Amino acid sequence: EQGRLAVQDQTGAHQTQTALPITL
């Protein structure tokens, strides 16, 4: 479970970092 949560966090962070420059 910890491994899956870590992967989800990394994916979410990537999506957020990608969305920020696009929004800006």
N, CA and C atoms as a LAMMPS dump frame, in Angstrom:
ITEM: TIMESTEP
0
ITEM: NUMBER OF ATOMS
72
ITEM: BOX BOUNDS ff ff ff
-5.0000000000000000e+02 5.0000000000000000e+02
-5.0000000000000000e+02 5.0000000000000000e+02
-5.0000000000000000e+02 5.0000000000000000e+02
ITEM: ATOMS id mol type element x y z
1 1 1 N 0.844 -1.204 0
2 1 2 C 0 0 0
3 1 3 C 0.88 1.255 0
4 2 1 N 1.928 1.258 0.816
5 2 2 C 2.811 2.434 0.874
6 2 3 C 3.418 2.711 -0.499
7 3 1 N 3.793 1.641 -1.197
8 3 2 C 4.385 1.813 -2.527
9 3 3 C 3.394 2.451 -3.48
10 4 1 N 2.14 1.993 -3.42
11 4 2 C 1.129 2.544 -4.331
12 4 3 C 0.866 4.004 -4
13 5 1 N 0.8 4.324 -2.709
14 5 2 C 0.547 5.709 -2.303
15 5 3 C 1.682 6.605 -2.784
16 6 1 N 2.904 6.123 -2.667
17 6 2 C 4.056 6.912 -3.1
18 6 3 C 3.97 7.179 -4.597
19 7 1 N 3.574 6.166 -5.366
20 7 2 C 3.462 6.336 -6.819
21 7 3 C 2.375 7.354 -7.133
22 8 1 N 1.255 7.273 -6.432
23 8 2 C 0.154 8.21 -6.661
24 8 3 C 0.605 9.626 -6.328
25 9 1 N 1.35 9.796 -5.23
26 9 2 C 1.828 11.125 -4.844
27 9 3 C 2.743 11.683 -5.924
28 10 1 N 3.66 10.857 -6.423
29 10 2 C 4.592 11.319 -7.452
30 10 3 C 3.835 11.699 -8.714
31 11 1 N 2.825 10.905 -9.063
32 11 2 C 2.039 11.196 -10.268
33 11 3 C 1.262 12.491 -10.078
34 12 1 N 0.667 12.655 -8.912
35 12 2 C -0.091 13.868 -8.629
36 12 3 C 0.813 15.089 -8.672
37 13 1 N 2.023 14.956 -8.115
38 13 2 C 2.957 16.081 -8.122
39 13 3 C 3.346 16.423 -9.555
40 14 1 N 3.576 15.399 -10.371
41 14 2 C 3.942 15.638 -11.768
42 14 3 C 2.826 16.382 -12.486
43 15 1 N 1.591 15.952 -12.267
44 15 2 C 0.447 16.587 -12.925
45 15 3 C 0.336 18.04 -12.48
46 16 1 N 0.552 18.295 -11.188
47 16 2 C 0.444 19.661 -10.665
48 16 3 C 1.557 20.528 -11.253
49 17 1 N 2.785 20.026 -11.258
50 17 2 C 3.913 20.789 -11.789
51 17 3 C 3.721 21.048 -13.277
52 18 1 N 3.121 20.095 -13.977
53 18 2 C 2.901 20.264 -15.414
54 18 3 C 1.786 21.275 -15.66
55 19 1 N 0.758 21.243 -14.821
56 19 2 C -0.402 22.12 -15.011
57 19 3 C -0.037 23.566 -14.677
58 20 1 N 0.846 23.768 -13.716
59 20 2 C 1.198 25.134 -13.302
60 20 3 C 1.777 25.957 -14.451
61 21 1 N 2.829 25.488 -15.112
62 21 2 C 3.392 26.272 -16.219
63 21 3 C 2.38 26.484 -17.341
64 22 1 N 1.526 25.494 -17.589
65 22 2 C 0.526 25.634 -18.651
66 22 3 C -0.466 26.729 -18.263
67 23 1 N -0.851 26.744 -16.973
68 23 2 C -1.813 27.747 -16.507
69 23 3 C -1.177 29.13 -16.541
70 24 1 N 0.083 29.199 -16.139
71 24 2 C 0.765 30.492 -16.117
72 24 3 C 0.946 31.001 -17.545
